[in-house]
């Protein structure tokens, strides 16, 4: 979970440019998903936490068979992308 949507987008772009696949966290706020548009449901509260996950969350590829070199590559890209 990044500090802002802008940070998430910057990280996503850096990872993708370095050949590391990313995905948004799509399980965030289900109320904002098009699939719920025609469903009847009740919302309790602001759903701020779900919005934060949806707006600032990101997944990137990992695998238990990654080499140390591959892990170092991901760490390097993330560190550089989020450096002040």
Secondary structure, 3 states (H helix, E strand, C coil): CCCCHHHHHHHHHHHHHCCCCEEECCCCCHHHCHHHCCCCCCCCCCCHHHHHHHHHCEEECCCCCCCHHHHHHHHHHHHHHHCC
